[in-house]
Amino acid sequence: MTTTAPSAGSAAGPAAGPAAGPAAGQRPAWHGVHVATALPFGDDLSVDYDGYAEHVRFLAAGGCDGVCPNGSLGEYQTLTDEERARVVRTAVEAAPDGFHVMPGVAAYGAAQSRRWAEQAAEAGASSVLLLPPNAYRADRAAVVGHYREVAKAGLPVVAYNNPIDTKVDLTPDLLAELHQEGLIVGVKEFTGDVRRAYEIAERAPGLDLLIGSDDVLLELGIAGAVGWIAGYPNMIPQATVELYRLATTGEVAKALPIYRDLHPLLRWDSKTEFVQSIKLSMDLAGRKGGACRPPRTALSPGQAAEITRATQDVLAKGYL
């Protein structure tokens, strides 16, 4: 497992700041395809750690660059503190050399998020993914303070902009402020507004753009994204990794027919039922998706039928 050494400080003070950048010629740990991993449960809804470790190895063998445990797709909100910590340790222990782990460290309070970032560092993670504070509609000062606190843990921080769920929008000018202070190295952009890619690049040169929702993969790849925090590679890692490589290297003509084939599935990543959807597709593909913990409930018959048809169509076309 490759990790990045912490830095001595940043503009926020001697105890704050993200980890130092990669060595010359080494790709940053947060670049490439990181899968927001689904978490398998047993029949009693206890965490299946062995199954999760096997899934991490499967994704590495499928060409992915890393995993993001404890995201929404990993149902982190339903985990106990011990479960959440053990999921990170399991991912790190299962990861082969050069395969990175970027845990989600979202929490209601900055101090709690910082503790999760410190736990990630102790476990051997390479970076962390951080939502803004989401206990209430935080103002700009609260957001900046939140990122300052978590940066003190010493790992590179990728911001996660999901105003749909958090009601806090990390606008391009706010991202520029966070980046200029040395608090974040990248942003997972989940608004679905592909125009933002260009404004982010203008306002925050050097801030890495990561694709945040599967159904804008091609558009943000063309716009200069250097990473993808992804949902549907849980089911078909090889095909989705190939699509990402084509989309981010200018091979649009080759990418477009694949994108069209996969888009009926990819669009479910940005729907409310994305966890159930991806887990159902995994089951149909012979992977263990399984049930979700409450409060997530089963898909409606209509939704399940639509996802089943789209999944079977993708598999019939030979995508793996």
N, C-alpha and C positions, 0 to 999 in steps of 0.2 A: 504494500500500500504506500503510495507516494504522498507525502504531506508537505506543506509549505511552512517555513519557519516564521514565527511572529516577528513583527518589527518592534523597534524600540519606542516609537511614538509617532505622532502626527500633528496636524495643525490644531487638533482639539486638546493637546496637552501630552505630557510624557507617558501617561498611562493609557492613552487612547490611540485608536487608529487600527486599520486592518493590517493583515500580514503583508510582508514584503512581496513584491512581484516575483514571477518565476525567473529562474536563471536564464541567461542568454541562450536563445535557441530552443527553450523549453516552452511548450504550449501551456497557457494558464489552465489551472485545474478546473475552472468553471466553464471552459469552452467545450464545444462538441455536444453530443446528445446525452443528456442526463434524464433518466426515466424517473418520473414521479411514481414511485412503486406502489402498486396495490398491495395490501397486506392480507395474507391468508389467515383464516380462522378455522379452528376445529368445530366439530358439531356443537360443542357447548359455547362457541364464540370466544374461546380462549385463543391467544395468539399462537399460531403455528410457526415457531421460530425456525425449525428445521426446514419447513416448506419455504419460508422466506429466504433463508440462506441459499437454498437450491435455486430460487427464482433470481436472486442476484447473480449467481454464477451463469444461469441461462442467458441473462441479458448481456453479460460480459462476452460470452461465447457468440452472441448474436451480433457483435460489433458495436455495441453501445459504449460510451466513454465513461459513464458513471451512473449513479442513482441518487435520487433525492428521497430519502425516507422521511416519514413524519410530515408529509404534506397532506392536503385535504384528501387526495386520492388514497393516502395511507391511513385515513380516518383517525388522525392524531387527536382530534378533539374528544374521542371516546376512550383514549388510552389512559391508564394510570401512569403516574410518574415513573414507576419501575418498568412498566411495559415500554414506555416511550424511550427511556434510556437504553433498555436492552435491544430494542429494534435498531438503534444506531450502532451499538456494539456488534450486533449480528451482521449488519451490512458491511462494516469495516473488516470484520474477520473473514467474511466470505469473498471479499473483493480481491481479485488477483492483482499483481503488480501493475501499476499504471492506470488502474481503474479507480475513479475517484468517488468519494461520498460527500454529498452536500446536503446535510440534514436541514429540514425546516425547523426554525426555532421560534415560531410565532407563539405569542402569549399575550394575555391582557396587559401585563405591565412590563416596563423596560427591564426592571431588575430580574424578573423571571426569564425573559428572553435572553438576557445576558447569561444567566446560569445555564440555560440550555446550550448556548454557544460555547460556554466553557466546558460543558460535558462533551460536546461534539469534539472539541479540541483534544480533550483528554483521551477520547476513544480513538483518535487518529483520523478524523475527518479532514478534508482539504479546504473546505469553505462552508458557508452557511447561507441559507435562503431566509430572508426576513421580511415579513409583512409589516406595514406600519401599525401603530397601536390601533386596536379595533374594539376596545371596550365602549368607545363612544366616537363621535365624529371629531377626531382630533384636529386641532388647528396646526398651522405651520410650525410654530415654536415647539409644540409637543412632538411632532413628527421628527424634527431635527434632534431634539433631546433623546428620543427613543433610539435613533440610529447612533448617536454619540455613545450612549451607554453600551450598546451591544458591540460596537467596534472595539471597546476596551478588552474584549475577550481575546483579540489578537488574530482571529481568522479572517480571511477576505469575506466581505459581506456582499451578497447579491440581493438587491432590493426586489420585492415582489409587488408589482402594482396591480391590484385587483379591486378597483373601486366599486365593482358590482356587488361584492360581498362585504367589503370593509367600510364602504361609504367614505373612504379617504382616498383622494386621487393624488398620486405622485406625478404631478404635471412635469413637463419637460424643464421648466425653470426651477422647480423644487429639486428634481433629480440633479440638475446642474449644481445647485448649492451643496447638496450632499456629496457629490463627486469632488467638487473643488475643495471641500474641507477634508477629503481623504477618507470619508466614511464608507463609501461603497465602490465596488469595482465594476458592477454591471447591474442591469435591471431585467427581470422577467416581466415582459410587457403583455398584459392580459386584457387590455381594453377592447381588442378587436379592431381598433382604429389604426390601420396601417400607415396613415399619414404621420402618426407620431414618430415613427422611426426617423424621419428626415429632420424633424424639429429637435429631437433628442440629439442627433448627430451635430446639429448646428449649435445648440446651446451647451452641450456637454461633450466636446471632442475628447475622445479617449475613453468614454464610458461605454462598456460593452453591452450590446443589445442581445438579449436572449428571447427567442420565440416563446410566448407563454401559453398559447392555445393552438391546438393541432390544426384547426381549420383555417389558419392564416400562415401556415408554414411556408408556402411558396412565396407569398407576397412579402413577408418579412425576410425571407432568405435572399430575395432579390435586393431588398433594401439595405442589406449589409449585416444581418444578424451573424453572430459568431458562435451561437449556441442555441439549444432547444431543450427546454424542460418539458418533457413529453409525456403523453398519456398512452396513446395506442401502441407504442413499442412494447408495452407489457404483453401484447398479444402477438404482434408480428415484428420483431425487432429488425430482422434483416432487411425487409422491404422498406420500412420507415427510415432506417439509417441510410439506405441507398437514396431514398427520396431527399433526405436532408442534404446529403453530399452534393447531389445534382443541383438542388435549389440554391446552395450557397457557393457554387463554383461557376455560376453563369450558364449551366447546361439546361436552360429552360425548356428547350424543345424535347429533351429526353425526360425531364421531370413532369411536364404537364400531363401526359397520358396516365402516368402512375398516380398523380395527384387527383385526377378525375376519377380513377378507379377507386381510390381510397377515401375520397371526400365524404361519401355517405356515412362512413364510420367516423372519420376525423371530426365531423361537426358535432358529434355527441360529446366531445371533450369539453365543450363550452356550454353544455346544457346542465340544468340543475341535477339531473340524474346521471351525471358523468361517472360516478363511482360504480353504480349498479350496471351501467351500460358496458363499461370496460371489463368489469368482472364477468358479465355474461358472455362477451366476446371471447374472453380468455377461456371460459369453460368450453365453448363451442370449438375452440382451436386446440383443445386437449391440454390446456394449462389449468392450474387451479386458481379460479377466481373466487367462486363461492359466495357465501352470504355476507351481508354487511351488518355491522352492529347498529342497533337503534341509536338515533331516531330515524335513520334511513330505512325505508320500507321497500318492499318488492316493487318492481316495475309493473305498470299496468299491462294487461294482456296485449293491448295495441302497441305499446312501446316495445315490449319484449318481442313481438312478432316483427316489428320493423327492424330492430337491431339484429335479430336472428337472420332475416333475409339479407341484410347488408353484409353481415359477417360471412354467411355461407357463399355469397357472391364473390367476396374477396378471396376466400379460401379456394373456391372453384377455379379462380383465375391463376392460382399457383403462388400467391403471395405468402411468404413465411416470415 
